[in-house]
């Protein structure tokens, strides 16, 4: 009886234990079924013990094989035969061996691709009883994202590499990054990132890459495989890969942009043509130098005769001449000097010196260098330089005032004789201001009607008749009175007014002459600069058309200086004028160097003997010989001859005896306004005998 009771109690205990075991197993199953990952338990022989439904869903093609006690190896063999594992196809035995080896040595994660395109991440661990617990995660979406990232990374035109924070090395790179640095992708992978940066940049770059906190405004100095510098903007993003942080680094080359920015900055402060500092840069540099208490000389340099070259040969050659002159100035001065182009043909220099003598020697060198001919496009161009100097702190410590004083000194140098320098002296500004006022007054003189044409008669020495008049310009200034051409014509040429004034004289002379007797001509002087810088032919045609004057009654007087450059163009213009019927006179004949050759080569209709020979006729036999020769030359060439500056009856008689055609001078009449001009023979009747 006792044994029956013991057996009954033991049976109940066993049933309770079984119920508790079943309950625990159900609880365990429910627990693992709630996990999002697939879980499997294997015994020490690799046989299935327990698995959750996620595991069965992952391997749904093999789920019919899962039974407690079935070996995992057997299910793998069936799966291989069914083609469940595409990586095993063609290498079935090897694949199974590798998989079982992983099972025998658990602890590493590995990936398993299934026939339906899914990728399963497998991680397995040993249990205390020698069994195995396995975790299965469907990472198909993750792998797709990784593949998308890989394709985007590899094929991206933006230079990218993955940076290993721990080892400070490049672990992956795209082709764009390889090209960016000038390496192959194989060379770049595994390279320490330090190699890609300049040494001075690396410490800061290492910290920034590790923290993935690179400012997009920061420009990093890096280097290519060939050592060439590149400037980069870098963007970083931190990623988690294989349980470790890495940094995705993207680079953008801003070298050209930085060069462009530097060029723009340079252009903002420098003259494009010469590369010298421009006016604002010069002003700022001088202000800064003076603010620091520095002493210096300011040189203002003006190129002499540049405008004539520019007007004669064109702006292209003029620009090349300016650039060449700038180079000579720059290379003449010490490195610490700042050379600037203020505009046009005006340059300025800040020369850090203490004494005037330290500035005058460089000024002399500049004048000497600029005086040497410039060989440009087959031309040998001769210009000069005139310089004004002001000293700081002796003259002023204000930048604007110092420049103004140097400019005043330049004016003094110009009017003392070009190709020289002058320094500013107290009181100098009074004379220069007077000159500047003259310039300002001249600019408005035409509009105010202050420039008046006077006329001096030309007398036919045989008939004693007035056969022509020379147009002579006078400036009737409201304060200065009558200003002679010798005072204001050079000023007009310097400030670019000669074209406007010359056109005014030509139009006025043609309009006045149209009302004179039909046999009376009018002669108009053309400045060499006017002839070279304006369309003389068109201006003449316009003046004749507007006045109705017969072209045969117009004579244009030019000097040898007109013929010294652009000879082909001058010859063509002269021939066109002669074809119109306009006469052309060689003025001041005998005072130049090549007058005889010009008479042979150019279509002149008249020769005017310079007054310097005429007025010496009674005292210098040489002058008599020259005048006699010119009169004979005119007769031989079929050109009329006019003698200027006749003031004495004896000289008039001599010219008549030698056969001179025409004459003009104070002996006959002074230049007068058009309304005071009287056309009769009375002025020509005076002579030594009557």
Secondary structure by P-SEA (a helix, b strand, c coil): caaaaaaaaaaaaaaaaaaaaaaaaaaaaaaaaaccbbbbbbccccccccccaaaaaaaccccccccccccaaaaaaaaaaacccccccccaaaaaaaaaaaaaccccccccccccbbbbbbbbbbccccbbbbbbbcaaaaaaaaaaaaaaaaacccbbbbbcccccccccccaaaaaaacccccccccccccccccccccaaaaaaaaaccccccbbbbbbccccbbbbbbbbbbbbbcccbbbbbbbbbbaaaaaaaaaaaaaaaccccccccccaaaaaaaaaaaaaabbbbbbbbbbbcaaaaaaaaccaaaaaaaaaaaaaaaaaaccccbbbbbccccbbbbbcccccaaaaaaaaaaaaaaaaccccccccccccbbbbbbbbcccccccaaaaaaaaaaaaaaaaaaccccccccccaaaaaaaaaaaaaaaaaaccccccbbbbbbbbbccccccccbbbbbbbbbccccccccccccaaaaaaacaaaaaaaaaaaaaaaaaaaccccbbbbbbbcaaaaaccaaaaaaaaaaaaaccccccbbbbbcccccccaaaaaaaaaaaaaaacbbbbbccccccccaaaaaaccccccccccccccccccccaaaaaaaaaaaaaaaaacbbbbbcccccaaaaaaaaaacccccccccccccccccccccccccccccccc
